């Protein structure tokens, strides 16, 4: 998987026997204390949610987060394994931060999350200056590990929590928060590493989720994103996902509810009906198609056909007055023919997605598809991906043109990345709209008249100030 080999020996950079106390700020090498930490997150919204919770956990134990990694005693990387490129980025980052350990020998390095889960002890053999490796179910125990608590060790990758609800959501910003409703995945798509690194599905209780949203509202949160590898499969006792959505919408004062990711085989008409009934549920659905060829979908283990997918989209668009639909697409899956690739392009033209995440297939060790012959040449994968991106960008531009002349309510997230003279807001349909900065502040929801659009961004003016 990597261009460099994995060493056969496992080298631990730190021993728990060298940690002197079990309190925050415990003594480590060179009589220096772990007091500050820097956390970098790679990957999906689930990882961002986990990082928010880990930050809150460390902070509650007396540790202080710093933005400058050169001032941190503990460097944490929350990692992604969904593609080889993501893991290569982490490896490169780990070798880059080695300089901090050279300059300040007391510094510790923790790798947590999906890549830690997949590689375990091999990660320390590969990058010997890594001190702690905690998998997806164990990263929240990092404070116990660095404090040398009983029954902890530098490498912890076992799955399972006796009580899922001890993992509480934490705010991502002062106005938005991720709320994980289900961890793990039971779908076992042949190309996907997620079930291997996050385990089987375990759902938070509905009461825990509703109570968590209420608490976040009390803290000033106006928007929550309900997260799961497959939110549609959520079930806890007699509560399924549509019923959970209804409860969150009706039993809390949250202004905006989003969710992702949906799996096409599990998305029900009841879910669409709940969205139509509850104005606080935002009209955006991320629904991964992956391929427009039924044989490839079957080989991927997706559990639906293109025709089934199109029927879902038809019901969504018929049931909702306005909806933004986004997707994931993979080209160059093993044995994908030129005709099957053209079927994907044709499906994209028919379905008219607002946006898409598009990738060329890469082998993930440990998946079923890793045993397939990766027979689509890399140059052909690149060519197919380029054509698909160009097609989707044109469709995205056309879809965004339909927004021009409309008034959308945007949740202000901050200043534009390109100019401090403009603010950036997220519309009901999860589209970014830029408008001239005024007195409006981040966290407010205001009406914005859309005046122009390109393939990625809307532009507009404040229509009126909402009280």
Wavefront OBJ file of the C-alpha trace (Angstrom):
o trace
v 0.000 0.000 0.000
v 2.858 2.402 0.777
v 5.956 2.970 -1.328
v 8.046 2.162 1.723
v 8.045 -1.058 3.689
v 6.759 -1.754 7.187
v 9.442 -2.761 9.667
v 9.042 -6.118 11.332
v 9.793 -4.915 14.828
v 7.372 -2.864 16.914
v 9.068 0.124 18.538
v 7.366 2.022 21.339
v 8.616 5.563 21.838
v 7.245 5.825 25.350
v 6.428 3.374 28.106
v 3.583 3.847 30.539
v 6.031 2.989 33.275
v 7.729 6.320 32.630
v 4.571 8.312 33.373
v 4.729 9.483 36.942
v 1.182 10.403 37.927
v -2.375 9.821 36.819
v -3.504 13.453 36.880
v -3.798 16.014 34.086
v -0.365 17.483 33.487
v 1.315 14.221 34.483
v 5.100 14.157 34.393
v 6.753 12.797 31.261
v 10.237 12.814 29.730
v 12.633 15.582 30.760
v 10.344 16.545 33.666
v 7.962 18.271 31.265
v 4.202 18.055 31.605
v 1.569 17.398 28.979
v -0.497 20.542 29.330
v -1.348 21.544 25.761
v -2.474 19.668 22.674
v -2.890 20.308 18.960
v -5.439 18.262 17.015
v -5.519 17.872 13.215
v -8.447 16.104 11.565
v -8.418 14.228 8.258
v -11.457 12.867 6.469
v -15.204 12.991 6.873
v -17.758 14.701 9.101
v -17.725 11.675 11.418
v -14.062 12.388 12.099
v -14.820 16.063 12.677
v -17.517 15.043 15.155
v -15.133 12.690 16.942
v -12.483 15.413 17.088
v -14.959 17.835 18.650
v -15.861 15.280 21.315
v -12.212 14.387 21.934
v -11.356 18.084 22.300
v -14.166 18.534 24.825
v -12.997 15.429 26.714
v -9.392 16.617 26.914
v -10.434 20.140 27.873
v -12.650 18.826 30.667
v -9.618 16.993 32.042
v -7.525 20.139 32.242
v -5.665 20.081 28.938
v -5.588 23.181 26.727
v -5.938 23.164 22.938
v -3.520 25.357 20.968
v -3.627 26.288 17.290
v 0.161 26.434 16.972
v 1.536 22.881 16.975
v 4.975 24.197 17.980
v 3.441 25.103 21.372
v 1.769 21.727 21.914
v 3.016 19.019 24.240
v 0.734 16.473 22.575
v 0.200 16.300 18.798
v -2.928 14.376 17.772
v -3.863 13.267 14.258
v -7.424 11.992 13.801
v -7.111 9.969 10.635
v -8.976 8.638 7.604
v -8.530 5.327 5.774
v -11.206 5.559 3.128
v -8.600 5.996 0.373
v -4.905 5.315 0.008
v -4.270 9.010 -0.674
v -5.741 9.904 2.724
v -3.354 7.542 4.506
v -0.378 8.819 2.521
v -1.226 12.346 3.672
v -1.163 11.201 7.290
v 2.167 9.402 6.882
v 3.674 12.491 5.300
v 2.297 14.646 8.091
v 3.729 12.320 10.738
v 7.222 12.525 9.280
v 6.847 16.306 9.058
v 5.994 16.695 12.758
v 8.951 14.556 13.776
v 10.928 17.812 13.899
v 8.937 18.841 16.966
v 10.148 15.781 18.850
v 13.709 16.545 17.831
v 13.400 20.126 19.049
v 11.374 19.274 22.168
v 11.941 15.646 23.230
v 9.039 15.661 25.686
v 6.476 16.050 22.873
v 4.172 13.058 22.359
v 2.389 12.028 19.147
v -0.991 10.293 19.076
v -2.600 8.803 15.979
v -6.291 8.096 16.461
v -9.283 7.110 14.337
v -9.631 4.996 11.215
v -6.005 4.619 10.150
v -5.027 3.828 13.730
v -7.773 1.195 13.792
v -6.640 -0.374 10.522
v -2.889 -0.523 11.189
v -2.682 -0.791 14.986
v 0.845 -1.694 16.125
v 2.075 -1.666 12.536
v 1.743 2.116 12.591
v 4.403 2.434 15.294
v 6.634 0.062 13.346
v 6.141 2.240 10.269
v 6.599 5.572 12.085
v 8.558 4.866 15.308
v 8.121 8.329 16.809
v 4.361 7.720 17.207
v 3.623 7.207 20.907
v -0.085 6.329 21.046
v -2.376 4.538 18.594
v -6.087 4.586 19.476
v -8.770 3.215 17.170
v -12.201 4.571 16.374
v -13.829 3.252 19.538
v -10.913 4.083 21.838
v -9.835 7.606 20.888
v -11.979 9.136 23.642
v -9.826 7.265 26.184
v -6.740 9.251 25.174
v -6.685 11.233 28.469
v -6.612 7.961 30.423
v -3.828 6.618 28.227
v -1.537 9.633 28.568
v -2.199 9.694 32.318
v -1.326 6.005 32.628
v -4.641 4.874 34.017
v -5.091 1.205 34.795
v -6.173 -1.060 31.900
v -4.830 1.288 29.254
v -1.931 0.859 26.861
v -0.221 2.868 24.084
v -2.050 0.832 21.424
v -5.804 0.306 21.856
v -7.964 -0.830 18.927
v -10.639 -3.112 20.414
v -14.202 -2.357 19.361
v -17.122 -1.851 21.695
v -18.464 0.425 24.400
v -20.501 -0.936 27.258
v -22.618 2.206 27.041
v -22.748 4.025 23.713
v -24.380 7.046 25.296
v -21.251 7.925 27.282
v -20.040 9.389 23.955
v -21.682 12.799 23.973
v -21.724 15.285 21.072
v -19.751 18.506 21.222
v -20.181 21.730 19.293
v -18.165 22.233 16.135
v -18.600 26.028 16.209
v -20.451 28.433 18.483
v -23.592 27.895 16.371
v -23.354 24.408 14.814
v -22.733 20.892 16.044
v -22.395 17.342 14.785
v -24.473 14.729 16.583
v -23.496 11.141 15.840
v -26.588 8.932 15.965
v -25.084 5.622 14.845
v -21.495 4.369 14.726
v -20.187 1.687 12.388
v -21.769 0.126 9.327
v -23.308 -3.241 8.414
v -23.493 -2.751 4.646
v -20.092 -4.196 3.700
v -19.796 -2.599 0.287
v -16.969 -4.483 -1.372
v -14.744 -1.428 -1.906
v -15.269 0.168 1.511
v -12.935 -0.013 4.489
v -15.401 1.624 6.907
v -16.874 -1.576 8.455
v -13.319 -2.772 9.096
v -12.225 0.404 10.849
v -15.491 1.430 12.542
v -17.063 -1.941 13.253
v -20.696 -2.979 13.108
v -23.591 -0.581 13.649
v -24.277 0.608 17.189
v -27.008 3.198 17.689
v -27.290 5.883 20.335
v -30.627 5.843 22.091
v -33.270 8.226 20.784
v -33.631 9.825 24.219
v -29.879 10.460 24.357
v -29.935 12.102 20.921
v -32.937 14.305 21.698
v -31.485 15.308 25.079
v -28.146 16.085 23.414
v -29.815 18.385 20.885
v -31.719 20.150 23.687
v -28.451 20.722 25.538
v -26.804 22.085 22.412
v -29.716 24.478 21.851
v -29.289 25.725 25.424
v -25.629 26.406 24.547
v -26.618 28.566 21.573
v -26.458 26.007 18.763
v -28.871 26.753 15.895
v -27.990 23.880 13.540
v -27.199 20.213 14.128
v -26.018 17.601 11.638
v -27.109 14.068 12.520
v -24.328 11.723 11.438
v -23.923 8.077 10.601
v -22.221 5.969 7.970
v -25.811 5.113 7.037
v -28.322 7.263 8.912
v -31.237 5.539 7.167
v -30.500 2.260 8.953
v -30.748 3.895 12.386
v -32.880 1.902 14.788
v -32.974 1.891 18.567
v -35.769 -0.205 20.032
v -38.969 1.030 18.351
v -37.417 4.195 16.879
v -36.220 4.217 13.272
v -34.661 7.162 11.467
v -37.839 8.922 10.265
v -39.289 8.667 13.772
v -36.040 9.971 15.278
v -36.057 12.939 12.900
v -39.638 13.701 13.852
v -38.721 13.628 17.550
v -35.716 15.930 17.147
v -37.801 18.371 15.106
v -40.842 18.364 17.390
v -39.268 17.934 20.833
v -36.440 20.468 20.616
v -36.123 24.134 19.633
v -33.305 23.547 17.149
v -33.738 25.802 14.127
v -31.993 23.645 11.554
v -31.538 19.890 11.207
v -29.322 18.233 8.622
v -28.286 14.603 8.244
v -25.826 12.457 6.341
v -25.030 10.054 4.870
v -28.067 8.323 3.379
v -27.907 4.887 1.750
v -30.222 4.459 -1.252
v -31.359 0.955 -0.333
v -32.620 2.146 3.063
v -34.052 5.585 2.261
v -37.803 5.316 2.814
v -40.727 7.353 1.551
v -41.595 7.995 5.206
v -38.328 9.908 5.552
v -39.252 12.171 2.642
v -42.718 12.691 4.129
v -41.214 13.729 7.479
v -38.928 16.194 5.689
v -41.949 17.672 3.924
v -43.810 18.055 7.224
v -41.024 19.542 9.373
v -39.670 22.950 8.273
v -36.640 22.669 10.571
v -35.311 19.730 8.512
v -33.226 21.229 5.736
v -34.047 20.175 2.147
v -30.723 18.572 1.302
v -30.053 14.854 0.831
v -26.641 13.364 0.154
v -27.416 10.112 -1.651
v -24.395 8.231 -3.061
v -25.069 6.615 -6.447
v -21.467 5.369 -6.930
v -22.113 3.921 -10.405
v -24.689 4.136 -13.176
v -24.233 0.486 -14.205
v -26.235 -2.242 -12.470
v -23.536 -4.903 -12.849
v -20.991 -2.644 -11.184
v -23.448 -1.736 -8.404
v -23.956 -5.441 -7.765
v -20.211 -6.070 -7.759
v -19.837 -3.165 -5.328
v -22.397 -4.807 -3.019
v -24.605 -1.729 -3.000
v -27.948 -3.530 -2.796
v -29.927 -1.422 -5.285
v -30.242 -0.847 -9.017
v -30.025 2.350 -11.017
v -33.780 2.100 -11.586
v -34.427 1.879 -7.831
v -32.200 4.906 -7.255
v -34.021 6.921 -9.896
v -37.365 5.996 -8.334
v -36.154 7.357 -4.983
v -35.027 10.614 -6.591
v -38.364 10.975 -8.359
v -40.251 10.583 -5.061
v -37.923 13.044 -3.299
v -38.368 15.734 -5.921
v -42.108 15.169 -6.105
v -42.529 15.266 -2.326
v -40.385 18.314 -1.541
v -41.081 21.775 -2.937
v -37.348 22.439 -3.035
v -34.451 20.043 -2.523
v -30.731 19.929 -3.175
v -29.421 16.480 -4.062
v -25.729 15.560 -3.897
v -23.959 12.269 -4.453
v -20.742 10.209 -4.519
v -19.391 8.593 -7.690
v -16.553 6.140 -8.336
v -15.030 5.479 -11.751
v -12.622 2.719 -12.750
v -14.003 0.059 -10.423
v -12.527 -3.372 -11.288
v -13.903 -4.677 -14.603
v -15.803 -1.448 -15.392
v -16.148 -1.350 -19.159
v -16.228 1.729 -21.342
v -19.955 1.140 -21.887
v -20.613 0.914 -18.127
v -18.686 4.133 -17.586
v -20.851 5.785 -20.242
v -23.882 4.510 -18.303
v -22.641 6.443 -15.277
v -22.339 9.612 -17.354
v -25.850 9.041 -18.707
v -27.257 8.546 -15.199
v -25.596 11.758 -14.026
v -27.174 13.624 -16.935
v -30.619 12.219 -16.115
v -30.467 12.704 -12.361
v -29.056 16.256 -12.406
v -27.220 16.313 -9.067
v -26.488 19.696 -7.517
v -22.972 18.561 -6.626
v -20.931 15.387 -6.353
v -17.829 13.969 -4.722
v -16.073 12.075 -7.502
v -13.191 9.634 -7.208
v -11.244 7.098 -9.186
v -11.164 3.659 -7.590
v -8.201 2.767 -5.395
v -7.587 -0.576 -3.711
v -8.147 -0.735 0.033
v -6.436 -3.727 1.680
v -8.839 -5.818 3.732
v -11.866 -5.164 1.531
v -13.522 -7.757 -0.706
v -12.675 -5.714 -3.791
v -8.976 -5.906 -2.913
v -9.112 -9.466 -4.263
v -10.550 -8.288 -7.590
v -8.195 -7.680 -10.463
v -7.632 -3.925 -10.633
v -7.779 -4.069 -14.411
v -8.715 -0.515 -15.393
v -5.418 1.260 -16.198
v -4.629 4.266 -14.038
v -4.406 6.534 -17.074
v -7.914 5.440 -18.072
v -9.227 6.044 -14.534
v -7.816 9.573 -14.665
v -9.379 10.187 -18.092
v -12.790 8.902 -16.955
v -12.692 10.973 -13.786
v -11.773 14.128 -15.707
v -14.739 13.731 -18.063
v -17.102 13.044 -15.173
v -15.911 16.105 -13.253
v -16.354 18.316 -16.310
v -19.886 17.003 -16.839
v -20.918 17.442 -13.210
v -19.449 20.931 -13.019
v -21.597 21.998 -15.964
v -24.687 20.400 -14.408
v -23.851 22.056 -11.080
v -23.563 25.417 -12.810
v -26.962 24.926 -14.445
v -28.559 23.827 -11.179
v -27.142 26.867 -9.395
v -28.493 29.174 -12.096
v -31.971 28.117 -10.956
v -31.190 29.766 -7.609
v -30.748 33.199 -9.205
v -33.700 35.422 -8.341
v -34.669 33.298 -5.342
v -34.463 34.309 -1.681
v -32.662 31.706 0.430
v -32.138 31.739 4.175
v -28.448 31.434 4.915
v -26.754 30.511 8.171
v -23.748 32.822 8.358
v -20.567 30.789 8.927
v -17.983 33.586 8.769
v -16.022 35.580 6.228
v -15.329 34.396 2.720
v -12.073 32.493 2.309
v -11.158 34.813 -0.548
v -12.051 38.221 0.868
v -12.892 39.615 4.298
v -15.210 42.020 2.505
v -17.702 39.184 2.003
v -19.503 36.869 4.382
v -20.165 33.209 3.727
v -23.504 31.578 4.534
v -25.001 28.119 3.993
v -28.477 27.946 2.475
v -31.273 25.509 3.241
v -30.038 23.387 0.320
v -26.483 23.265 1.716
v -25.160 25.678 -0.908
v -22.574 28.331 -0.090
v -23.678 31.909 -0.801
v -21.356 34.924 -0.571
v -22.649 38.412 0.126
v -21.284 41.820 1.058
v -20.211 41.962 4.675
v -22.318 44.162 6.909
v -23.356 44.070 10.536
v -24.605 40.483 10.404
v -22.646 38.067 12.578
v -21.736 34.398 12.333
v -24.494 32.170 13.655
v -27.384 34.310 12.421
v -29.854 33.078 9.816
v -30.752 35.813 7.333
v -32.611 36.010 3.978
v -30.328 36.493 1.008
v -31.460 37.313 -2.510
v -29.373 35.296 -4.982
v -28.086 37.517 -7.779
v -25.603 35.263 -9.611
v -24.048 31.803 -9.455
v -21.243 29.633 -10.799
v -20.743 25.861 -10.579
v -19.804 25.955 -6.901
v -21.010 29.154 -5.261
v -23.997 31.470 -5.105
v -23.662 35.253 -4.784
v -26.260 37.616 -3.410
v -27.373 40.492 -1.207
v -29.133 40.633 2.136
v -32.850 40.815 1.424
v -33.849 41.943 4.910
v -32.594 41.515 8.454
v -34.450 38.804 10.336
v -35.222 39.662 13.939
l 1 2 3 4 5 6 7 8 9 10 11 12 13 14 15 16 17 18 19 20 21 22 23 24 25 26 27 28 29 30 31 32 33 34 35 36 37 38 39 40 41 42 43 44 45 46 47 48 49 50 51 52 53 54 55 56 57 58 59 60 61 62 63 64 65 66 67 68 69 70 71 72 73 74 75 76 77 78 79 80 81 82 83 84 85 86 87 88 89 90 91 92 93 94 95 96 97 98 99 100 101 102 103 104 105 106 107 108 109 110 111 112 113 114 115 116 117 118 119 120 121 122 123 124 125 126 127 128 129 130 131 132 133 134 135 136 137 138 139 140 141 142 143 144 145 146 147 148 149 150 151 152 153 154 155 156 157 158 159 160 161 162 163 164 165 166 167 168 169 170 171 172 173 174 175 176 177 178 179 180 181 182 183 184 185 186 187 188 189 190 191 192 193 194 195 196 197 198 199 200 201 202 203 204 205 206 207 208 209 210 211 212 213 214 215 216 217 218 219 220 221 222 223 224 225 226 227 228 229 230 231 232 233 234 235 236 237 238 239 240 241 242 243 244 245 246 247 248 249 250 251 252 253 254 255 256 257 258 259 260 261 262 263 264 265 266 267 268 269 270 271 272 273 274 275 276 277 278 279 280 281 282 283 284 285 286 287 288 289 290 291 292 293 294 295 296 297 298 299 300 301 302 303 304 305 306 307 308 309 310 311 312 313 314 315 316 317 318 319 320 321 322 323 324 325 326 327 328 329 330 331 332 333 334 335 336 337 338 339 340 341 342 343 344 345 346 347 348 349 350 351 352 353 354 355 356 357 358 359 360 361 362 363 364 365 366 367 368 369 370 371 372 373 374 375 376 377 378 379 380 381 382 383 384 385 386 387 388 389 390 391 392 393 394 395 396 397 398 399 400 401 402 403 404 405 406 407 408 409 410 411 412 413 414 415 416 417 418 419 420 421 422 423 424 425 426 427 428 429 430 431 432 433 434 435 436 437 438 439 440 441 442 443 444 445 446 447 448 449 450 451 452 453 454 455 456 457 458 459 460 461 462 463 464 465 466 467
